[in-house]
Amino acid sequence: PPMALRLGIRGKVDVEMVVDENCAVESARIITSSDRMFDEPVLKAVRTWRFTPPVNRSGQKVAVYYLKTITFDF
């Protein structure tokens, strides 16, 4: 976030996402966050992400949970 950049605030956010069969983030939620100022920008960003199609062992497209740590280090 611009404010964090100006103030030199660093942090981490752990976010859980559900990636659907069409490679889009279906839902996202914050698991942990070092500072709440990062939460909304992270959620806004990850909801625009696209992934490689998730598939099961037989090659069929499936929805999956995905955990990601996003680090802000300026």
C-alpha positions in Angstrom: 0.0 0.0 0.0 1.2 3.5 -0.7 1.0 4.5 3.0 3.2 1.6 4.0 5.7 2.4 1.3 5.9 6.1 2.5 6.3 5.0 6.1 8.7 2.2 5.4 6.4 -0.4 7.1 7.2 -4.0 6.4 5.0 -6.9 7.0 3.6 -10.3 6.0 0.1 -11.6 5.2 -0.9 -15.2 5.0 -3.9 -15.6 2.7 -6.0 -18.7 2.0 -7.6 -18.9 -1.5 -9.9 -21.3 -3.3 -8.8 -21.6 -6.9 -11.7 -22.8 -9.1 -11.6 -25.2 -12.1 -11.3 -22.2 -14.4 -8.1 -21.0 -12.8 -9.7 -18.0 -11.0 -9.6 -17.2 -7.3 -13.1 -18.0 -6.2 -12.7 -16.8 -2.6 -9.9 -15.4 -0.4 -9.5 -14.7 3.3 -6.7 -13.5 5.5 -5.3 -16.1 7.9 -2.8 -13.9 9.7 -1.5 -10.4 9.1 1.3 -8.3 10.7 -0.7 -5.1 10.0 -4.3 -4.6 9.0 -3.3 -1.9 6.5 -2.1 -4.8 4.2 -5.3 -6.8 4.3 -7.6 -5.1 1.8 -4.8 -4.5 -0.8 -3.8 -8.2 -0.5 -7.4 -9.4 -1.0 -7.9 -7.0 -3.9 -4.8 -8.2 -5.6 -5.2 -12.0 -5.1 -8.7 -11.9 -6.4 -7.3 -10.8 -9.8 -4.7 -13.6 -10.0 -5.0 -16.5 -12.5 -3.5 -19.9 -12.0 -2.5 -22.9 -14.0 -5.6 -25.2 -14.2 -5.6 -27.3 -11.0 -6.1 -31.0 -11.8 -6.5 -34.2 -9.8 -4.4 -37.4 -10.4 -6.6 -38.4 -13.3 -6.2 -35.0 -15.0 -9.7 -33.7 -14.2 -10.0 -30.0 -13.4 -10.8 -29.4 -9.7 -11.1 -26.6 -7.3 -8.2 -26.4 -4.7 -7.2 -24.5 -1.5 -4.1 -22.5 -1.8 -2.1 -20.9 1.0 0.3 -18.0 0.2 2.4 -15.7 2.3 2.8 -12.3 0.8 5.8 -10.3 2.2 6.0 -6.5 2.0 9.6 -5.5 2.2 10.6 -2.1 0.8 
